[in-house]
């Protein structure tokens, strides 16, 4: 049977009736609407999921340590940052324009004035301060030398300890050597003892071997003696038999004579 065409299937659905005799076309439309709504809900859920994932990605990016601003900062701004750092130590940048002035033949530079005597006094102060700094520098260098000397001294102490340790280790090796020598002597003594036991066993074996011939001869003689005794008994028995035979003949002779 051939499969119905799309038009035939559509016509068939139109002519189908429910249990009450009504056409089911409305139910088909409702089913289509439900399907469309389900698809729409699924699409909305997918969109919400995508937005949630994007939000999570943004949160992850925000938790990453931001890059340094210096990667996009101009050199002048970096120098300004350096000036701020230096200002924390009381060091300021020099304004060359104020110190140089604008009139080449006039003293219009923004530089404090002082007399030669005042300048000498300040120079003397600076020199004396430099002398103090030189002394402190020398003292610091001396301290470093002292620390270096003390460090080397401790290394020397460690070397001496290593030297003493080497003597102990060598002594331990001597003890190990002596232990081996003593164990060797013990094995030698055990060998000597075993050899003596072997000699004693060999002597006992030789004695047993020597006794064997004498014991053999002794038993041979005992056998011969027993044989002789047997022969004597045999002859004695034969004599008794002959005597009995003679007496029987004598008795028979007497009986015949009578």
Secondary structure, DSSP 8 states (H G I E B T S, - for coil): -----HHHHHHHHHH-B-TTS-BSHHHHHHHHHHHHHHHHHHHHHHHHHHHHHHHHHHHHHHHS----GGGG--HHHHHHHHHHHHHTTT-----HHHHH-S-TTS--S------HHHHHHHHHHHHHHHHHHHHHHHHHHHHHHHHHHHHHHHHHHHHHHHHHHHHHHHHHHHHHHHHHHHHHHHHHHHHHHHHHHHHHHHHHHHHHHHHHHHHHHHHHHHHHHHHHHHHHHHHHHHHHHHHHHHHHHHHHHHHHH-
